Amino acid sequence: MMNKLINRDYYLKKLINVSNTRDIKVITGIRRCGKSKLLEAFKKYIENNVENNNIIHINYALPKNESLMEYHALIDYVEANYKEGASNYILIDEVQMCDGFEKAINGFHAEEKYQIYITGSNAFLLSSDLATLFTGRTFSIEVYPFSLKEYMRYYDIDDPNTAFDKYYIRGGMAGSYDYIEDEDKQIYLKDIFNTLIVQDIEKKYNIKNKNILKNISEFLINNVSSLTNTNNVTNTLNSNNISITNKTVDNYIEYLVNAFAFYKVKRYDIQGRKYLVSNNKYYLADTSFYYAMLGSKNMNFGRIYENIVAIELLRRGYEVYVGKLYEKEVDFYTLYNEQMNITDSEYEEVKFISGDIKADKKYLTEDY
């Protein structure tokens, strides 16, 4: 199975659909979710479908590109490889590794002679930062770990029940599939999650007390799919002799969400038609991290199952809320983007999702 690739047509189609716009295309998502592979797939699409193409592809993760890690050198390299009269594409992986990259990208965009596609570290190329970094308009494509349907394609499994029994533990981080032993898979996944915290978040936000961020992330993992508020987290940490304020907890949770480690889902009063600010739910980017970080001793299938459905809804472009109807909780209250071309019948199905495991498994494996 090592290095097996599957086509991720959903994301590739998104890139293709915006290929003739002037936007700076930014591919985002959690570490190791397949951003670079998607960019490579798009490169092959250009080579096979765009006449007279000229692709300038730079992957900063490769040592051969070390000389380009300063924006003047990047500009010189791109200009030297530009071809007059051709369709010129700039594809850059891990763009944040270039010092002053935003100056180069803004310059390329201003020249109006390149199609620009970039990927970057999840903590250094946040959606909230794009307007500040780039003077030109950006179009973000968020990549998620493998869905259940993609997992089935990867392992050539036809039966959703068979696949789901493995997927809810193994998850969708495809890099872990290379390892045979579960222990080795968990080591790989722990390393990704810890690197996300240590290298990305702590570096970007200059966090001094690394243990506090680690404790907050573990609290959110342990309470995944549960209603959570800042006071819960603060009080728990304080009771464990960790001195922290609500404001700091709020900030650290925001950092974890910004880095795509967790997805925040707000509560919505369906009857009152208003947002509720008291509690939110936090869902892991991938359920495999739950077992890698906490083990399987205290498994809570219900929470994990809800997490899988929540991420699937987000993956498909829905605006997701935790619903409150009178005194009862509705697992998911969803809105959708009209551009998704979702039919009324599909919308009705999603409104009632997570009420029937059999129906949900069918939904999780359908095309979108």
SVG drawing of the C-alpha trace seen along z (x, -y; Angstrom):
<svg xmlns="http://www.w3.org/2000/svg" viewBox="-40 -45 61 51">
<polyline fill="none" stroke="black" stroke-width="0.4" points="0.0,0.0 3.0,-2.3 2.7,-5.6 -0.6,-4.6 -2.4,-7.5 -6.1,-8.0 -7.7,-10.8 -9.3,-13.5 -11.6,-14.7 -13.7,-16.9 -10.8,-19.2 -9.2,-19.0 -12.5,-20.1 -12.5,-23.1 -9.0,-24.1 -10.0,-23.6 -13.1,-25.7 -11.2,-28.7 -8.2,-28.2 -9.1,-31.1 -9.6,-33.7 -7.1,-36.2 -7.3,-35.1 -4.3,-33.9 -5.4,-30.3 -4.5,-29.1 -4.7,-25.5 -5.1,-25.1 -5.7,-22.3 -4.2,-20.4 -0.7,-19.0 -0.3,-15.9 -3.8,-16.0 -2.7,-15.9 -2.2,-19.5 1.0,-18.9 -0.4,-15.8 -3.4,-17.8 -1.0,-20.5 0.9,-17.7 -2.4,-16.4 -3.4,-19.8 0.1,-20.1 -0.6,-16.9 -4.0,-18.3 -2.4,-21.4 0.2,-19.4 -2.5,-17.2 -5.2,-19.8 -3.7,-23.2 -2.0,-23.9 1.2,-25.8 1.5,-25.7 4.6,-26.7 4.6,-25.5 7.0,-27.0 6.8,-24.5 8.7,-25.1 8.5,-22.8 10.3,-24.4 10.3,-21.1 13.0,-19.9 16.6,-20.8 17.3,-21.7 15.2,-24.8 17.0,-26.1 18.7,-28.9 15.2,-30.3 14.2,-30.9 14.3,-34.7 11.8,-36.6 14.3,-38.4 15.8,-35.0 12.2,-33.7 11.3,-36.6 14.5,-36.2 13.9,-32.5 10.3,-32.9 11.1,-35.7 13.9,-33.7 11.5,-30.8 8.7,-32.9 7.7,-32.2 6.3,-34.9 3.1,-33.8 2.5,-30.7 0.0,-30.1 2.3,-30.6 1.5,-28.9 3.3,-29.4 2.8,-26.4 4.6,-26.8 4.6,-24.3 5.2,-25.4 5.5,-29.0 5.9,-30.3 9.5,-28.9 10.5,-31.8 11.4,-34.9 9.1,-37.7 7.1,-35.4 4.1,-37.7 6.1,-40.5 6.9,-38.1 3.4,-36.7 1.8,-40.2 4.3,-41.3 3.5,-38.3 -0.2,-38.9 0.2,-42.6 2.0,-41.7 -1.2,-39.9 0.8,-37.3 0.7,-34.3 -1.8,-31.9 -0.7,-31.5 -1.3,-28.5 0.3,-28.1 0.2,-25.8 1.6,-26.6 1.8,-25.6 -1.6,-25.6 -0.6,-28.0 1.3,-30.4 -1.2,-30.7 -4.5,-31.2 -7.7,-32.4 -7.7,-35.3 -4.3,-36.4 -4.8,-36.2 -6.3,-39.7 -3.3,-41.2 -0.7,-39.1 -2.0,-39.6 -3.2,-42.8 -4.8,-40.7 -8.0,-38.7 -7.5,-35.1 -9.5,-32.0 -9.1,-29.3 -9.6,-25.6 -9.6,-23.7 -8.4,-20.1 -9.6,-17.6 -8.2,-14.1 -9.7,-11.2 -13.5,-10.7 -15.0,-7.3 -15.6,-7.1 -12.0,-7.9 -10.9,-5.3 -13.0,-2.7 -11.4,-3.6 -7.9,-3.5 -8.4,0.0 -10.7,1.3 -13.6,2.0 -17.1,2.1 -19.1,2.6 -19.6,-0.6 -20.1,1.4 -16.8,3.2 -15.0,0.0 -16.6,-2.0 -15.6,0.5 -12.0,-0.3 -12.3,-3.9 -13.7,-5.2 -10.4,-4.2 -7.9,-4.6 -9.3,-7.8 -8.4,-9.6 -4.7,-10.6 -3.4,-8.6 0.2,-8.8 -0.6,-6.5 -1.8,-3.8 1.8,-3.0 2.4,-1.5 1.3,2.1 1.3,2.1 -1.3,0.0 1.4,-1.2 3.5,-2.6 0.4,-4.3 -0.2,-6.0 3.4,-7.1 3.0,-8.7 -0.2,-10.4 1.1,-11.7 4.0,-13.1 1.8,-15.0 -0.4,-16.4 2.5,-17.4 4.4,-19.0 1.3,-21.0 1.4,-22.3 5.1,-22.6 6.4,-23.8 3.4,-25.7 1.3,-27.2 4.0,-27.9 6.3,-29.4 3.6,-31.6 2.2,-32.9 5.5,-32.9 4.0,-30.7 6.3,-30.2 4.4,-27.7 4.1,-24.7 2.5,-22.5 -0.6,-24.7 -1.3,-24.5 -0.8,-20.8 -3.2,-20.5 -5.9,-22.5 -5.6,-20.4 -5.9,-17.2 -9.0,-18.6 -10.7,-19.3 -9.8,-15.8 -11.2,-14.2 -14.4,-16.3 -14.8,-16.0 -18.4,-16.4 -19.5,-17.6 -20.8,-21.1 -17.8,-23.1 -17.2,-26.6 -14.2,-28.5 -15.0,-28.2 -15.1,-24.4 -11.5,-24.4 -10.2,-27.1 -11.7,-25.5 -10.4,-22.0 -6.9,-23.3 -7.0,-25.4 -8.1,-22.4 -5.0,-20.6 -2.8,-23.5 -2.4,-25.1 -2.9,-28.8 -4.6,-30.3 -7.3,-32.9 -10.4,-32.6 -8.8,-35.0 -5.7,-32.9 -7.8,-29.7 -10.0,-31.5 -6.8,-32.6 -5.2,-29.1 -8.4,-27.4 -8.6,-29.9 -5.0,-29.0 -5.9,-25.3 -8.9,-26.0 -6.9,-28.3 -4.4,-25.5 -7.2,-23.2 -6.6,-20.8 -10.2,-21.4 -13.4,-22.8 -15.6,-25.0 -19.4,-24.6 -21.6,-27.1 -25.0,-26.6 -28.2,-27.9 -31.7,-28.4 -33.8,-27.0 -37.1,-28.3 -35.8,-31.7 -33.7,-32.1 -30.6,-33.3 -27.1,-32.3 -26.2,-31.1 -22.9,-32.0 -22.8,-30.0 -21.4,-26.7 -19.8,-25.4 -18.7,-22.0 -15.2,-21.2 -14.6,-18.5 -11.2,-16.9 -10.0,-17.3 -9.7,-13.5 -10.8,-10.9 -7.5,-9.0 -6.0,-11.7 -8.4,-10.8 -7.1,-7.2 -3.5,-8.2 -3.5,-10.8 -5.8,-9.2 -5.7,-5.5 -8.8,-3.2 -9.3,-2.5 -12.2,-4.9 -13.7,-4.7 -16.9,-6.7 -18.3,-5.5 -21.2,-8.0 -18.8,-11.0 -16.5,-9.6 -19.4,-8.9 -20.8,-12.4 -17.3,-13.8 -17.1,-11.9 -20.5,-13.2 -19.7,-16.8 -16.4,-16.7 -18.2,-15.2 -20.8,-18.0 -18.0,-20.6 -16.1,-18.8 -19.1,-19.0 -19.4,-22.7 -22.2,-23.0 -22.5,-25.7 -22.9,-23.6 -24.5,-24.5 -25.5,-22.6 -29.2,-23.0 -31.4,-23.8 -35.1,-23.3 -37.0,-24.2 -35.1,-22.2 -33.8,-19.6 -30.5,-19.4 -30.4,-18.8 -27.1,-17.2 -26.7,-19.3 -28.6,-22.2 -27.1,-23.0 -27.2,-25.6 -25.6,-25.2 -23.9,-27.2 -26.2,-27.7 -23.2,-27.2 -23.0,-23.6 -26.1,-22.9 -27.6,-20.8 -31.2,-19.7 -34.0,-20.1 -34.2,-16.4 -30.5,-16.2 -30.9,-19.1 -33.8,-17.4 -31.7,-14.3 -28.9,-16.3 -31.2,-18.0 -32.0,-14.6 -28.5,-13.1 -27.0,-11.3 -30.4,-10.0 -30.0,-6.7 -26.6,-4.9 -27.5,-2.9 -28.7,-6.1 -25.7,-8.0 -23.3,-5.4 -25.1,-5.5 -24.7,-9.3 -21.0,-9.2 -20.2,-7.1 -22.3,-8.9 -20.7,-11.2 -20.6,-14.9"/>
</svg>
